[in-house]
Each structure stands twice: as structure tokens, then as C-alpha cells.
Amino acid sequence: MSAKDTVLVAMFAALTAALGLLPPIPVPFVPVPVTGQTLGIMLSGCVIGARRAAFAMLLLLVLLALGLPLLSGGRGGLGVFVGPSAGYLIAWPLAAYCIGAFVSRFGASIGVLFLANCVGGIGLVYVVGVPIMALVLDLSVGNAALAGSVFLPGDLIKAGVASAVAAAVLRAYPTQKNTQA
Amino acid sequence: MIAGLYLPGDGWIHGLSAPVKLGFMFFTGLTIVVISHVSVMVLLTISVGFIFSVVAGLGFKRLWLSTRPLLIWVLAILLAQLWLVSAEAAVLISLRLVTLVWVATLVTYTTRLSEMSDVLAAMCSVLRPLGVNPERIAFLIALTIRLIPSVFDIVRDVRDVQKARGLERAYIAMFVPALTRLLRESDALSDALTARGFERWGDKR
């Protein structure tokens, strides 16, 4: 890991943590508060590349396990890894890697970014998160998916925002410096 | 601004070493998952709750605070299981969830961040032959903790700036300058590290 890798990994782990500290953004017609942390995963994957983004998310999970309250609502500690939403957390590094890999393969146009965020940031997170939620709550996967789907509208909005932001950032700041390696 | 969840105390649970507590947590977790009798589970839940609030001296208020985020899930379990299976299963699964979270939270509340980091460092040095460098990981963790308030300030600054322009609901106009600033700061920071010989840290010591 070069100095640049190290700093970007730490910076985007910190960004994702800071997005959880900001007050949740109220969105009309969505029953659950939309927190910024999914946005952090998507932005990391799009902007700093697959490997670094995955490391950033892994680092955030390590900090949580060490006992720092970095999830939205000041949650953290080992308790979050045995609760119903543990699977969503475990999926973060995978999701960030998937988004980054998608973007580096298919280019960084806003359409590709949106698709990458939907596949990695929503699809993959749900694929890992929902069965674990089903396991913890002893529900059928179908019922768990139904319960998890309340987050879907908010997540789609976040995928849209993240894609638009990432596209603008990649244009404003030289791409090859960020996404390579 | 960034403080761990550790709560100082002088009970004997605070005095146990972190690996012992983590081992205990793992063992209890397995036990909880294996138990299938409601009466045994109730007994275990009560004893874990007692250990949490009285023996470790964290009090009932903390116990309640760590249970509160779970209530919505417990409600979901009760509804789904009552409808699909039985009241017994619903109680068993709810208690399982609550007790697991209590045990894990107990470890976090009674163990210093530094002790947890020591466990992590020990784990990392086992992985050293695979190319994991514990010094680098320690630096990465310290750097991230240091950067969280800075990132928070940057995001809040940009938010205030856009608010002054009447753009407080324009999330894209808010995040683009914030992220660009983060990337610029990252470049400055990595240049500073490189200038101080970061690339060769921990090579031979």
C-alpha cells in the first residue's frame, strides 16, 4: 500500500463514518430515515476504486468491532455484528469492491455508475443482508425480503445521488489518479 | 469528539483481559444459538441481564438503552412467528436475539479501546507471513479516527455554504464540492507522508 492508498482508504472510511454522524435526511414518501452511510459505500466504490474502497469499508467494520460508535444513531461495538442487520454490514466491503470493479471495467459515465450502485450497493447488500436477517429473526427469506424492502426506495434515491455526485467528482478531479491501482 | 463506547468501572468483569472476554462471548453465543428450550433461555436471559446490570455495574438504564434499538425487531419476530408458528418459538427467538446483543454489548462496554486494539494487533501479527503489516494497520486506524472530525467539519462547512445560497436541499451541489475537497486534502496528506519516508515504514526494524 502506497501513501496515497493509505490516505484514501482512511479518508473514505472516515467519510462513511461522518455521513452516519450527520442527522438523517428526511425524504418525502419514505417511511424510514435515509442515512448517509450507504451513500458512503457507493461514493467510495465509484471514486477510489475497487480495492481501496473494499479496504476502507473493512477498516470501518474493524473500528466498529473495536467499540467505536460510528453507525448512524451512535450505534457500534460488537453488538451490531450479532443483530438482525449484521449481514448488511458484512456486505459493505463486498459491495464497495463490486461497485469499483464495475466502474473500472465499464467506464465512469453516469449510467454505468448508477447501474454499478444498484447492482453492488443495493443488490449485493440485500443478497447478503436479507438471508442473515432471516436467520437471526428465524423468518423465511421471502418474509425477510419483504421486511427489508422498506429501505428500497431510500436506497434507490441514494444510488441516484451517489452516481450524480461521483460522475461530477470524477470530472472535477483527474480520474486516472483516483481509480487506478 | 470520537470517544469509544467503553464505560469505566471497577467490577471484576472490567478487570478480565480482553481475550478472555471475547472467548467467553464466543462460547456464550454458541450456547445461546444451541438452546431450544424456552425455560432454559429465559433463565439465561435473566442471568445475562443480571451480569450486565449488576455484576458489571452498568445499571438497568444501560441495559434498557442497548435493548431499545432491538424492540422493533422483537415486534417483527413476535408478529411473524405468532402468525406462522407458535408463541413459544416467538419468545425463544426474541430472547435469543436480545441475549446475544447483551453479551456482545457487555464486552464492548467493559473493554478499553486500547485492549481491543491489542487483540487486533495480535491477530494481525499472526497474519504477518501473508504480507500483513501490523504497524501500517495501526497507523491506518489512528489516521481514520483522526480524520473523522476533519471530514465531518468539511461536510458541515460545505453544507453551511450551500445553505447560505439557499441550496440546503440540493444534495448533489453539497456533496460534489465536499468530496473534491476531501480528494485534495488526501493528496496533500499523502504528499506529506511520502516526504517523510512513509513508503519505507516498517520495512526493517
Boltz contact constraints between the chains, C-beta under 6 A:
constraints:
  - contact:
      token1: [A, 3]
      token2: [B, 190]
      max_distance: 6.0
  - contact:
      token1: [A, 3]
      token2: [B, 193]
      max_distance: 6.0
  - contact:
      token1: [A, 3]
      token2: [B, 194]
      max_distance: 6.0
  - contact:
      token1: [A, 3]
      token2: [B, 198]
      max_distance: 6.0
  - contact:
      token1: [A, 4]
      token2: [B, 190]
      max_distance: 6.0
  - contact:
      token1: [A, 7]
      token2: [B, 186]
      max_distance: 6.0
  - contact:
      token1: [A, 7]
      token2: [B, 189]
      max_distance: 6.0
  - contact:
      token1: [A, 7]
      token2: [B, 190]
      max_distance: 6.0
  - contact:
      token1: [A, 8]
      token2: [B, 186]
      max_distance: 6.0
  - contact:
      token1: [A, 10]
      token2: [B, 140]
      max_distance: 6.0
  - contact:
      token1: [A, 10]
      token2: [B, 143]
      max_distance: 6.0
  - contact:
      token1: [A, 10]
      token2: [B, 144]
      max_distance: 6.0
  - contact:
      token1: [A, 10]
      token2: [B, 147]
      max_distance: 6.0
  - contact:
      token1: [A, 11]
      token2: [B, 147]
      max_distance: 6.0
  - contact:
      token1: [A, 11]
      token2: [B, 182]
      max_distance: 6.0
  - contact:
      token1: [A, 11]
      token2: [B, 186]
      max_distance: 6.0
  - contact:
      token1: [A, 13]
      token2: [B, 144]
      max_distance: 6.0
  - contact:
      token1: [A, 14]
      token2: [B, 144]
      max_distance: 6.0
  - contact:
      token1: [A, 14]
      token2: [B, 147]
      max_distance: 6.0
  - contact:
      token1: [A, 14]
      token2: [B, 148]
      max_distance: 6.0
  - contact:
      token1: [A, 14]
      token2: [B, 151]
      max_distance: 6.0
  - contact:
      token1: [A, 15]
      token2: [B, 151]
      max_distance: 6.0
  - contact:
      token1: [A, 17]
      token2: [B, 148]
      max_distance: 6.0
  - contact:
      token1: [A, 18]
      token2: [B, 148]
      max_distance: 6.0
  - contact:
      token1: [A, 18]
      token2: [B, 151]
      max_distance: 6.0
  - contact:
      token1: [A, 18]
      token2: [B, 152]
      max_distance: 6.0
  - contact:
      token1: [A, 18]
      token2: [B, 155]
      max_distance: 6.0
  - contact:
      token1: [A, 21]
      token2: [B, 152]
      max_distance: 6.0
  - contact:
      token1: [A, 66]
      token2: [B, 113]
      max_distance: 6.0
  - contact:
      token1: [A, 66]
      token2: [B, 116]
      max_distance: 6.0
  - contact:
      token1: [A, 67]
      token2: [B, 4]
      max_distance: 6.0
  - contact:
      token1: [A, 67]
      token2: [B, 5]
      max_distance: 6.0
  - contact:
      token1: [A, 67]
      token2: [B, 6]
      max_distance: 6.0
  - contact:
      token1: [A, 67]
      token2: [B, 108]
      max_distance: 6.0
  - contact:
      token1: [A, 67]
      token2: [B, 113]
      max_distance: 6.0
  - contact:
      token1: [A, 67]
      token2: [B, 116]
      max_distance: 6.0
  - contact:
      token1: [A, 68]
      token2: [B, 4]
      max_distance: 6.0
  - contact:
      token1: [A, 69]
      token2: [B, 5]
      max_distance: 6.0
  - contact:
      token1: [A, 76]
      token2: [B, 5]
      max_distance: 6.0
  - contact:
      token1: [A, 77]
      token2: [B, 5]
      max_distance: 6.0
  - contact:
      token1: [A, 77]
      token2: [B, 105]
      max_distance: 6.0
  - contact:
      token1: [A, 77]
      token2: [B, 108]
      max_distance: 6.0
  - contact:
      token1: [A, 78]
      token2: [B, 104]
      max_distance: 6.0
  - contact:
      token1: [A, 78]
      token2: [B, 107]
      max_distance: 6.0
  - contact:
      token1: [A, 78]
      token2: [B, 108]
      max_distance: 6.0
  - contact:
      token1: [A, 79]
      token2: [B, 101]
      max_distance: 6.0
  - contact:
      token1: [A, 79]
      token2: [B, 104]
      max_distance: 6.0
  - contact:
      token1: [A, 79]
      token2: [B, 105]
      max_distance: 6.0
  - contact:
      token1: [A, 82]
      token2: [B, 100]
      max_distance: 6.0
  - contact:
      token1: [A, 82]
      token2: [B, 101]
      max_distance: 6.0
  - contact:
      token1: [A, 82]
      token2: [B, 104]
      max_distance: 6.0
  - contact:
      token1: [A, 83]
      token2: [B, 101]
      max_distance: 6.0
  - contact:
      token1: [A, 84]
      token2: [B, 73]
      max_distance: 6.0
  - contact:
      token1: [A, 137]
      token2: [B, 77]
      max_distance: 6.0
  - contact:
      token1: [A, 138]
      token2: [B, 93]
      max_distance: 6.0
  - contact:
      token1: [A, 139]
      token2: [B, 80]
      max_distance: 6.0
  - contact:
      token1: [A, 143]
      token2: [B, 80]
      max_distance: 6.0
  - contact:
      token1: [A, 161]
      token2: [B, 171]
      max_distance: 6.0
  - contact:
      token1: [A, 164]
      token2: [B, 172]
      max_distance: 6.0
  - contact:
      token1: [A, 165]
      token2: [B, 172]
      max_distance: 6.0
  - contact:
      token1: [A, 165]
      token2: [B, 175]
      max_distance: 6.0
  - contact:
      token1: [A, 165]
      token2: [B, 176]
      max_distance: 6.0
  - contact:
      token1: [A, 168]
      token2: [B, 176]
      max_distance: 6.0
  - contact:
      token1: [A, 169]
      token2: [B, 176]
      max_distance: 6.0
  - contact:
      token1: [A, 169]
      token2: [B, 179]
      max_distance: 6.0
  - contact:
      token1: [A, 169]
      token2: [B, 180]
      max_distance: 6.0
  - contact:
      token1: [A, 172]
      token2: [B, 180]
      max_distance: 6.0
  - contact:
      token1: [A, 173]
      token2: [B, 180]
      max_distance: 6.0
  - contact:
      token1: [A, 173]
      token2: [B, 183]
      max_distance: 6.0
